[in-house]
Amino acid sequence: MMTALTLRTLGGGRDELAAEAIWLGRVLAELLPDGPEVHGLLAMMLLHDSRREARFRDGELVLLGDQDRSLWNTEQLAAGRAELDRALALRGRGPYVLQAAIASLHAETPCDWAQIAALYGRLARLTGSPIVELNRAIAVAETDGPEAGLRVVDQLGLDDFRYLHSTRAELLRRLGRTDEARDAYRRARQLTGDGAERRFLERRLTELVGRTGSD
């Protein structure tokens, strides 16, 4: 199951892979024009890939809220939303259609986090995936505050999943629970290989060290 968390990292060295996946998605949509999940899958890929150029700045990871939206591919966004409209017109309610709808909402200003949380809730019920629940926790934190998001995160059994720890760290940081946030960032860093994501975690740790004066 591909979710927003995993697809946000498409780009960089994966440009060719993403382009190939989108091309295959277009072929599949032509072969199965009445398949809502086919159009949902293509919509999801187009919408996520449309933000590829803004995800990194000078080789460093840029979170969605900090991205330069002028770098987003507006033609691809429009194409993705057209595919999503097609999927919805075909009464699509499956996992890919839901993920495409979430991706479309992420591209709006401001984001409708309540609707995103609701869609993740539907997706979680369909898939039973704790990773989807982790995504829902992020949206819940935006609507009901980091404490509410943290309650969702702390119910998930994903100790070896780095995004659980990085998400938990962000929520703890927002709550001012600096020592716990630092421990969570360290755990996320431990599970993350070299690259932009690890450097992002290290920057967060450095910021927290600056607050406490120790590492």
Accessible surface in RSA format (square Angstrom, percent):
REM  Atomic radii and reference values for relative SASA: ProtOr
REM  Chains: A
REM  Algorithm: Lee & Richards
REM  Probe-radius: 1.40
REM  Slices: 20
REM RES _ NUM      All-atoms   Total-Side   Main-Chain    Non-polar    All polar
REM                ABS   REL    ABS   REL    ABS   REL    ABS   REL    ABS   REL
RES MET A   1   117.61  60.9  44.05  29.2  73.56 175.1  50.33  42.8  67.28  89.1
RES MET A   2    71.29  36.9  70.46  46.6   0.83   2.0  47.13  40.1  24.16  32.0
RES THR A   3     1.42   1.0   1.13   1.1   0.29   0.7   1.42   1.9   0.00   0.0
RES ALA A   4     4.67   4.3   1.99   3.1   2.68   6.1   1.99   2.8   2.68   7.1
RES LEU A   5    16.13   9.0  14.23  10.2   1.90   4.8  14.23  10.0   1.90   5.1
RES THR A   6    50.44  35.9  43.12  43.7   7.32  17.4  45.40  61.0   5.04   7.6
RES LEU A   7     8.18   4.6   8.18   5.9   0.00   0.0   8.18   5.7   0.00   0.0
RES ARG A   8    55.75  23.4  54.33  27.7   1.42   3.4  31.73  43.4  24.03  14.6
RES THR A   9    30.50  21.7  24.23  24.6   6.26  14.9  18.72  25.1  11.77  17.8
RES LEU A  10    25.31  14.1  25.28  18.1   0.03   0.1  25.28  17.8   0.03   0.1
RES GLY A  11     4.70   5.8   0.00   N/A   4.70   5.8   0.14   0.4   4.56  10.2
RES GLY A  12    48.07  59.3   0.00   N/A  48.07  59.3  36.66 100.6  11.41  25.6
RES GLY A  13    88.64 109.3   0.00   N/A  88.64 109.3  44.29 121.5  44.35  99.3
RES ARG A  14   121.60  51.1 120.02  61.2   1.57   3.7  22.41  30.6  99.18  60.1
RES ASP A  15    54.47  38.2  51.94  51.7   2.52   6.0  21.12  49.7  33.34  33.3
RES GLU A  16   151.25  86.8 142.70 108.0   8.55  20.4  60.61 117.2  90.64  74.0
RES LEU A  17   114.55  63.8 108.17  77.4   6.38  16.0 112.25  78.8   2.30   6.2
RES ALA A  18     3.47   3.2   1.18   1.8   2.28   5.2   3.18   4.5   0.28   0.8
RES ALA A  19    60.08  55.2  50.46  77.9   9.62  21.9  55.24  77.8   4.84  12.8
RES GLU A  20    91.33  52.4  88.65  67.1   2.68   6.4  30.11  58.2  61.21  50.0
RES ALA A  21    34.99  32.2  29.08  44.9   5.91  13.4  33.38  47.0   1.60   4.2
RES ILE A  22    14.84   8.4  14.84  11.1   0.00   0.0  14.84  10.7   0.00   0.0
RES TRP A  23   145.19  58.3 143.26  69.3   1.92   4.5 118.62  63.2  26.57  43.1
RES LEU A  24    92.98  51.8  89.22  63.8   3.76   9.5  89.48  62.8   3.49   9.4
RES GLY A  25     4.61   5.7   0.00   N/A   4.61   5.7   4.10  11.2   0.51   1.1
RES ARG A  26   102.91  43.2 101.48  51.7   1.43   3.4  38.10  52.1  64.81  39.3
RES VAL A  27    52.47  34.5  52.21  47.3   0.26   0.6  52.47  45.6   0.00   0.0
RES LEU A  28    67.03  37.3  66.52  47.6   0.51   1.3  66.95  47.0   0.08   0.2
RES ALA A  29     9.97   9.2   7.08  10.9   2.89   6.6   7.43  10.5   2.54   6.7
RES GLU A  30   141.02  81.0 114.67  86.8  26.35  62.7  46.15  89.3  94.87  77.5
RES LEU A  31   126.64  70.5 103.91  74.3  22.73  57.1 106.65  74.9  19.99  53.8
RES LEU A  32    91.73  51.1  89.24  63.8   2.49   6.3  91.73  64.4   0.00   0.0
RES PRO A  33    66.69  48.6  66.68  60.8   0.01   0.1  66.68  55.0   0.01   0.1
RES ASP A  34   102.18  71.6  87.44  87.0  14.74  34.9  32.28  76.0  69.91  69.7
RES GLY A  35    19.68  24.3   0.00   N/A  19.68  24.3  18.48  50.7   1.21   2.7
RES PRO A  36    38.80  28.3  38.80  35.4   0.00   0.0  38.80  32.0   0.00   0.0
RES GLU A  37    54.80  31.5  53.50  40.5   1.30   3.1  49.12  95.0   5.67   4.6
RES VAL A  38    20.35  13.4  17.62  15.9   2.73   6.6  19.35  16.8   0.99   2.7
RES HIS A  39    12.60   6.9  12.60   8.8   0.00   0.0  12.60  13.0   0.00   0.0
RES GLY A  40     0.00   0.0   0.00   N/A   0.00   0.0   0.00   0.0   0.00   0.0
RES LEU A  41    33.61  18.7  33.61  24.0   0.00   0.0  33.61  23.6   0.00   0.0
RES LEU A  42     2.12   1.2   1.97   1.4   0.15   0.4   1.97   1.4   0.15   0.4
RES ALA A  43     0.00   0.0   0.00   0.0   0.00   0.0   0.00   0.0   0.00   0.0
RES MET A  44     0.44   0.2   0.44   0.3   0.00   0.0   0.00   0.0   0.44   0.6
RES MET A  45    15.45   8.0  15.14  10.0   0.30   0.7   6.74   5.7   8.71  11.5
RES LEU A  46     0.00   0.0   0.00   0.0   0.00   0.0   0.00   0.0   0.00   0.0
RES LEU A  47     0.00   0.0   0.00   0.0   0.00   0.0   0.00   0.0   0.00   0.0
RES HIS A  48     1.86   1.0   1.86   1.3   0.00   0.0   0.02   0.0   1.84   2.1
RES ASP A  49     5.57   3.9   3.38   3.4   2.18   5.2   0.69   1.6   4.88   4.9
RES SER A  50     1.81   1.5   0.00   0.0   1.81   4.2   0.00   0.0   1.81   2.5
RES ARG A  51     1.99   0.8   1.99   1.0   0.00   0.0   0.00   0.0   1.99   1.2
RES ARG A  52    55.83  23.4  51.79  26.4   4.04   9.6   5.03   6.9  50.80  30.8
RES GLU A  53   108.76  62.4  95.57  72.3  13.19  31.4  41.88  81.0  66.88  54.6
RES ALA A  54     3.53   3.2   0.00   0.0   3.53   8.0   0.67   0.9   2.86   7.6
RES ARG A  55     3.64   1.5   3.64   1.9   0.00   0.0   2.29   3.1   1.34   0.8
RES PHE A  56    65.90  33.0  51.83  32.1  14.07  36.6  51.98  31.5  13.93  39.9
RES ARG A  57   129.92  54.5 123.93  63.2   5.99  14.3  58.18  79.5  71.74  43.5
RES ASP A  58   139.99  98.1  98.87  98.4  41.12  97.2  41.85  98.5  98.14  97.9
RES GLY A  59    42.58  52.5   0.00   N/A  42.58  52.5  32.30  88.6  10.28  23.0
RES GLU A  60    52.56  30.2  52.56  39.8   0.00   0.0  32.43  62.7  20.13  16.4
RES LEU A  61    33.14  18.5  26.19  18.7   6.95  17.5  26.19  18.4   6.95  18.7
RES VAL A  62    11.33   7.5   5.60   5.1   5.73  13.8   8.62   7.5   2.72   7.4
RES LEU A  63    68.47  38.1  64.65  46.3   3.82   9.6  67.13  47.1   1.34   3.6
RES LEU A  64    27.60  15.4  20.47  14.6   7.13  17.9  20.47  14.4   7.13  19.2
RES GLY A  65    75.67  93.3   0.00   N/A  75.67  93.3  37.88 103.9  37.79  84.6
RES ASP A  66    97.11  68.0  80.09  79.7  17.02  40.3  23.64  55.6  73.47  73.3
RES GLN A  67    20.03  11.2   6.69   4.9  13.34  31.8   0.00   0.0  20.03  15.2
RES ASP A  68    66.46  46.6  57.39  57.1   9.07  21.4  24.11  56.7  42.35  42.2
RES ARG A  69    84.80  35.6  72.49  37.0  12.30  29.3  45.68  62.4  39.12  23.7
RES SER A  70    96.36  81.4  55.75  74.4  40.61  93.6  56.25 119.8  40.11  56.2
RES LEU A  71    87.87  48.9  77.67  55.6  10.20  25.7  80.42  56.5   7.45  20.0
RES TRP A  72    16.04   6.4   7.12   3.4   8.91  20.9   7.12   3.8   8.91  14.5
RES ASN A  73    70.99  49.0  62.93  60.8   8.06  19.4  19.46  46.8  51.53  49.8
RES THR A  74    97.21  69.1  90.71  92.0   6.50  15.5  63.56  85.4  33.65  50.9
RES GLU A  75   145.65  83.6 135.72 102.7   9.93  23.6  53.99 104.4  91.67  74.8
RES GLN A  76    28.17  15.8  25.03  18.3   3.14   7.5  11.83  25.2  16.34  12.4
RES LEU A  77    15.90   8.9  15.90  11.4   0.00   0.0  15.90  11.2   0.00   0.0
RES ALA A  78    62.05  57.1  50.73  78.3  11.32  25.8  57.00  80.3   5.05  13.4
RES ALA A  79    32.40  29.8  23.52  36.3   8.88  20.2  31.17  43.9   1.23   3.3
RES GLY A  80     0.00   0.0   0.00   N/A   0.00   0.0   0.00   0.0   0.00   0.0
RES ARG A  81    75.02  31.5  75.02  38.2   0.00   0.0  36.16  49.4  38.85  23.5
RES ALA A  82    59.95  55.1  48.64  75.1  11.31  25.7  53.09  74.8   6.86  18.2
RES GLU A  83    36.78  21.1  35.51  26.9   1.27   3.0   2.96   5.7  33.83  27.6
RES LEU A  84    12.70   7.1  12.70   9.1   0.00   0.0  12.70   8.9   0.00   0.0
RES ASP A  85    89.06  62.4  83.44  83.0   5.62  13.3  27.14  63.9  61.91  61.7
RES ARG A  86    98.20  41.2  93.19  47.5   5.01  11.9  34.31  46.9  63.89  38.7
RES ALA A  87     0.00   0.0   0.00   0.0   0.00   0.0   0.00   0.0   0.00   0.0
RES LEU A  88    77.32  43.1  67.57  48.3   9.75  24.5  67.84  47.6   9.49  25.5
RES ALA A  89    76.53  70.4  40.44  62.4  36.09  82.1  53.30  75.1  23.23  61.5
RES LEU A  90    46.01  25.6  28.16  20.1  17.85  44.9  31.77  22.3  14.24  38.3
RES ARG A  91   192.10  80.7 177.62  90.5  14.48  34.5  58.30  79.7 133.80  81.1
RES GLY A  92     2.23   2.8   0.00   N/A   2.23   2.8   2.08   5.7   0.15   0.3
RES ARG A  93   130.95  55.0 120.33  61.3  10.61  25.3  53.93  73.7  77.01  46.7
RES GLY A  94    16.34  20.1   0.00   N/A  16.34  20.1  13.11  36.0   3.23   7.2
RES PRO A  95    37.15  27.1  37.15  33.9   0.00   0.0  37.15  30.7   0.00   0.0
RES TYR A  96    65.67  30.7  65.67  37.4   0.00   0.0  30.31  22.8  35.36  43.6
RES VAL A  97     2.53   1.7   2.53   2.3   0.00   0.0   2.53   2.2   0.00   0.0
RES LEU A  98     6.43   3.6   6.32   4.5   0.11   0.3   6.43   4.5   0.00   0.0
RES GLN A  99     5.80   3.2   3.87   2.8   1.93   4.6   4.46   9.5   1.34   1.0
RES ALA A 100     0.00   0.0   0.00   0.0   0.00   0.0   0.00   0.0   0.00   0.0
RES ALA A 101    17.55  16.1  16.31  25.2   1.24   2.8  16.89  23.8   0.66   1.7
RES ILE A 102     2.16   1.2   2.16   1.6   0.00   0.0   2.16   1.6   0.00   0.0
RES ALA A 103     0.18   0.2   0.00   0.0   0.18   0.4   0.07   0.1   0.11   0.3
RES SER A 104    10.95   9.3  10.95  14.6   0.00   0.0   2.46   5.2   8.49  11.9
RES LEU A 105    26.20  14.6  26.20  18.7   0.00   0.0  26.20  18.4   0.00   0.0
RES HIS A 106     1.13   0.6   1.13   0.8   0.00   0.0   0.00   0.0   1.13   1.3
RES ALA A 107    10.94  10.1   0.00   0.0  10.94  24.9   0.00   0.0  10.94  29.0
RES GLU A 108    72.54  41.6  67.52  51.1   5.03  12.0  22.79  44.1  49.75  40.6
RES THR A 109   109.04  77.6  74.95  76.0  34.09  81.3  69.69  93.6  39.35  59.5
RES PRO A 110   117.74  85.8 106.49  97.1  11.25  40.9 110.79  91.5   6.95  43.2
RES CYS A 111    24.39  18.4   8.07   9.0  16.32  38.4   1.15   2.9  23.24  25.1
RES ASP A 112    66.71  46.7  59.40  59.1   7.31  17.3  21.16  49.8  45.54  45.4
RES TRP A 113    58.67  23.5  55.34  26.8   3.33   7.8  42.05  22.4  16.62  27.0
RES ALA A 114    64.14  59.0  54.09  83.5  10.05  22.9  56.98  80.2   7.16  19.0
RES GLN A 115    77.22  43.2  74.81  54.7   2.41   5.7  13.20  28.1  64.02  48.6
RES ILE A 116     0.17   0.1   0.17   0.1   0.00   0.0   0.17   0.1   0.00   0.0
RES ALA A 117    14.30  13.1  11.86  18.3   2.44   5.6  12.27  17.3   2.03   5.4
RES ALA A 118    53.03  48.8  39.73  61.3  13.30  30.3  50.71  71.4   2.32   6.1
RES LEU A 119    10.67   5.9  10.67   7.6   0.00   0.0  10.67   7.5   0.00   0.0
RES TYR A 120     4.09   1.9   4.09   2.3   0.00   0.0   3.69   2.8   0.40   0.5
RES GLY A 121    10.40  12.8   0.00   N/A  10.40  12.8   9.77  26.8   0.62   1.4
RES ARG A 122    92.31  38.8  90.25  46.0   2.06   4.9  32.24  44.1  60.08  36.4
RES LEU A 123     0.00   0.0   0.00   0.0   0.00   0.0   0.00   0.0   0.00   0.0
RES ALA A 124    11.71  10.8   8.03  12.4   3.67   8.4   8.12  11.4   3.59   9.5
RES ARG A 125   184.00  77.3 147.71  75.3  36.29  86.4  82.10 112.2 101.90  61.8
RES LEU A 126   100.39  55.9  67.15  48.0  33.24  83.6  69.66  48.9  30.73  82.7
RES THR A 127    43.25  30.8   7.76   7.9  35.49  84.6  15.29  20.5  27.96  42.3
RES GLY A 128    63.79  78.7   0.00   N/A  63.79  78.7  36.26  99.5  27.53  61.7
RES SER A 129    20.25  17.1  15.65  20.9   4.60  10.6  13.67  29.1   6.58   9.2
RES PRO A 130    56.85  41.4  53.59  48.9   3.26  11.8  56.49  46.6   0.36   2.2
RES ILE A 131    48.07  27.4  48.07  35.8   0.00   0.0  48.07  34.6   0.00   0.0
RES VAL A 132     0.00   0.0   0.00   0.0   0.00   0.0   0.00   0.0   0.00   0.0
RES GLU A 133    40.04  23.0  40.04  30.3   0.00   0.0  20.70  40.0  19.34  15.8
RES LEU A 134     0.00   0.0   0.00   0.0   0.00   0.0   0.00   0.0   0.00   0.0
RES ASN A 135     2.08   1.4   0.57   0.6   1.51   3.6   0.32   0.8   1.76   1.7
RES ARG A 136    60.48  25.4  60.48  30.8   0.00   0.0   4.16   5.7  56.31  34.1
RES ALA A 137     0.00   0.0   0.00   0.0   0.00   0.0   0.00   0.0   0.00   0.0
RES ILE A 138    38.25  21.8  38.07  28.4   0.17   0.4  38.09  27.4   0.16   0.4
RES ALA A 139     0.88   0.8   0.39   0.6   0.48   1.1   0.39   0.6   0.48   1.3
RES VAL A 140    15.06   9.9  15.06  13.6   0.00   0.0  15.06  13.1   0.00   0.0
RES ALA A 141     1.82   1.7   0.69   1.1   1.13   2.6   0.69   1.0   1.13   3.0
RES GLU A 142    80.13  46.0  50.73  38.4  29.40  70.0   1.29   2.5  78.84  64.4
RES THR A 143    56.41  40.1  20.65  20.9  35.76  85.2  22.93  30.8  33.49  50.6
RES ASP A 144   104.17  73.0  71.37  71.0  32.79  77.5  22.00  51.8  82.17  81.9
RES GLY A 145    22.08  27.2   0.00   N/A  22.08  27.2  19.37  53.2   2.71   6.1
RES PRO A 146    26.05  19.0  26.05  23.7   0.00   0.0  26.05  21.5   0.00   0.0
RES GLU A 147    77.72  44.6  77.64  58.7   0.08   0.2  39.82  77.0  37.90  30.9
RES ALA A 148    12.51  11.5   9.85  15.2   2.66   6.1   9.93  14.0   2.58   6.8
RES GLY A 149     0.00   0.0   0.00   N/A   0.00   0.0   0.00   0.0   0.00   0.0
RES LEU A 150     4.43   2.5   4.43   3.2   0.00   0.0   4.43   3.1   0.00   0.0
RES ARG A 151   139.72  58.7 133.65  68.1   6.07  14.5  62.97  86.1  76.75  46.5
RES VAL A 152    18.82  12.4  18.63  16.9   0.19   0.4  18.75  16.3   0.06   0.2
RES VAL A 153     1.27   0.8   0.17   0.2   1.10   2.7   0.17   0.1   1.10   3.0
RES ASP A 154    80.20  56.2  46.15  45.9  34.05  80.5  28.49  67.0  51.71  51.6
RES GLN A 155   149.64  83.7 113.67  83.1  35.97  85.6  42.55  90.6 107.09  81.2
RES LEU A 156    30.21  16.8  13.30   9.5  16.91  42.5  15.49  10.9  14.72  39.6
RES GLY A 157    78.90  97.3   0.00   N/A  78.90  97.3  41.39 113.6  37.51  84.0
RES LEU A 158    27.26  15.2  22.10  15.8   5.16  13.0  26.24  18.4   1.02   2.7
RES ASP A 159    90.80  63.6  83.46  83.1   7.34  17.4  38.81  91.3  51.99  51.8
RES ASP A 160   115.04  80.6  93.91  93.5  21.13  50.0  33.27  78.3  81.78  81.6
RES PHE A 161    42.96  21.5  40.18  24.9   2.79   7.3  42.24  25.6   0.73   2.1
RES ARG A 162    80.89  34.0  78.94  40.2   1.95   4.6   6.00   8.2  74.88  45.4
RES TYR A 163    31.49  14.7  31.49  17.9   0.00   0.0  28.51  21.4   2.98   3.7
RES LEU A 164    11.85   6.6  11.85   8.5   0.00   0.0  11.85   8.3   0.00   0.0
RES HIS A 165    17.37   9.5  17.37  12.1   0.00   0.0  12.08  12.4   5.29   6.2
RES SER A 166    21.77  18.4  21.53  28.7   0.24   0.6  15.08  32.1   6.69   9.4
RES THR A 167    12.93   9.2   8.80   8.9   4.13   9.8   7.36   9.9   5.58   8.4
RES ARG A 168    60.97  25.6  60.97  31.1   0.00   0.0   9.11  12.4  51.86  31.4
RES ALA A 169     0.00   0.0   0.00   0.0   0.00   0.0   0.00   0.0   0.00   0.0
RES GLU A 170    35.53  20.4  35.53  26.9   0.00   0.0  27.51  53.2   8.01   6.5
RES LEU A 171     5.78   3.2   5.78   4.1   0.00   0.0   5.78   4.1   0.00   0.0
RES LEU A 172     0.00   0.0   0.00   0.0   0.00   0.0   0.00   0.0   0.00   0.0
RES ARG A 173    50.01  21.0  44.28  22.6   5.73  13.6   0.59   0.8  49.42  30.0
RES ARG A 174   108.55  45.6  72.13  36.8  36.41  86.7  37.18  50.8  71.36  43.3
RES LEU A 175    57.43  32.0  27.66  19.8  29.77  74.8  32.20  22.6  25.24  67.9
RES GLY A 176    51.89  64.0   0.00   N/A  51.89  64.0  27.29  74.9  24.60  55.1
RES ARG A 177    82.35  34.6  74.71  38.1   7.64  18.2  40.51  55.4  41.84  25.4
RES THR A 178    24.20  17.2  21.36  21.7   2.83   6.8   9.50  12.8  14.70  22.2
RES ASP A 179    87.66  61.4  84.54  84.1   3.12   7.4  28.75  67.7  58.91  58.7
RES GLU A 180    69.22  39.7  66.59  50.4   2.63   6.3  35.52  68.7  33.70  27.5
RES ALA A 181     0.00   0.0   0.00   0.0   0.00   0.0   0.00   0.0   0.00   0.0
RES ARG A 182    26.27  11.0  26.27  13.4   0.00   0.0   0.00   0.0  26.27  15.9
RES ASP A 183    84.06  58.9  77.37  77.0   6.69  15.8  27.84  65.5  56.22  56.1
RES ALA A 184     5.67   5.2   0.48   0.7   5.20  11.8   5.20   7.3   0.47   1.2
RES TYR A 185     0.18   0.1   0.18   0.1   0.00   0.0   0.18   0.1   0.00   0.0
RES ARG A 186    75.59  31.7  71.68  36.5   3.91   9.3  32.34  44.2  43.25  26.2
RES ARG A 187    62.78  26.4  59.53  30.3   3.25   7.7  31.46  43.0  31.32  19.0
RES ALA A 188     0.03   0.0   0.03   0.0   0.00   0.0   0.03   0.0   0.00   0.0
RES ARG A 189    69.84  29.3  69.84  35.6   0.00   0.0   2.55   3.5  67.29  40.8
RES GLN A 190   131.80  73.7  98.78  72.2  33.01  78.6  39.90  84.9  91.90  69.7
RES LEU A 191    53.79  30.0  29.43  21.1  24.36  61.2  34.67  24.3  19.12  51.5
RES THR A 192    10.03   7.1   5.77   5.9   4.25  10.1   6.58   8.8   3.45   5.2
RES GLY A 193    53.42  65.9   0.00   N/A  53.42  65.9  39.83 109.3  13.59  30.4
RES ASP A 194   140.81  98.6 106.97 106.5  33.84  80.0  37.71  88.8 103.10 102.8
RES GLY A 195    29.18  36.0   0.00   N/A  29.18  36.0  25.30  69.4   3.88   8.7
RES ALA A 196    17.07  15.7   9.60  14.8   7.47  17.0   9.60  13.5   7.47  19.8
RES GLU A 197    36.40  20.9  34.42  26.0   1.98   4.7  22.33  43.2  14.07  11.5
RES ARG A 198    65.94  27.7  65.87  33.6   0.07   0.2   6.98   9.5  58.96  35.7
RES ARG A 199    95.28  40.0  94.43  48.1   0.85   2.0  49.87  68.2  45.41  27.5
RES PHE A 200    24.48  12.2  24.48  15.2   0.00   0.0  24.48  14.8   0.00   0.0
RES LEU A 201     8.22   4.6   8.22   5.9   0.00   0.0   8.22   5.8   0.00   0.0
RES GLU A 202    62.80  36.1  61.24  46.3   1.56   3.7  21.37  41.3  41.42  33.8
RES ARG A 203    92.33  38.8  88.75  45.2   3.58   8.5  65.43  89.4  26.91  16.3
RES ARG A 204    37.09  15.6  37.09  18.9   0.00   0.0   0.65   0.9  36.43  22.1
RES LEU A 205     8.77   4.9   8.77   6.3   0.00   0.0   8.77   6.2   0.00   0.0
RES THR A 206    95.44  67.9  89.79  91.0   5.65  13.5  66.66  89.5  28.78  43.5
RES GLU A 207    83.75  48.1  70.74  53.5  13.01  31.0  43.14  83.5  40.61  33.2
RES LEU A 208     0.03   0.0   0.03   0.0   0.00   0.0   0.03   0.0   0.00   0.0
RES VAL A 209    37.48  24.7  37.35  33.8   0.13   0.3  37.35  32.5   0.13   0.4
RES GLY A 210    66.07  81.5   0.00   N/A  66.07  81.5  37.43 102.7  28.64  64.1
RES ARG A 211   137.46  57.7  97.45  49.7  40.01  95.3  49.09  67.1  88.38  53.6
RES THR A 212    56.17  40.0  20.79  21.1  35.38  84.3  29.08  39.1  27.09  41.0
RES GLY A 213    68.00  83.9   0.00   N/A  68.00  83.9  34.28  94.1  33.71  75.5
RES SER A 214    63.87  54.0  56.56  75.5   7.30  16.8  44.11  93.9  19.76  27.7
RES ASP A 215   122.41  85.7  73.63  73.3  48.77 115.3  31.34  73.7  91.07  90.8
END  Absolute sums over single chains surface
CHAIN  1 A    10574.6       8384.1       2190.5       5644.3       4930.4
END  Absolute sums over all chains
TOTAL         10574.6       8384.1       2190.5       5644.3       4930.4
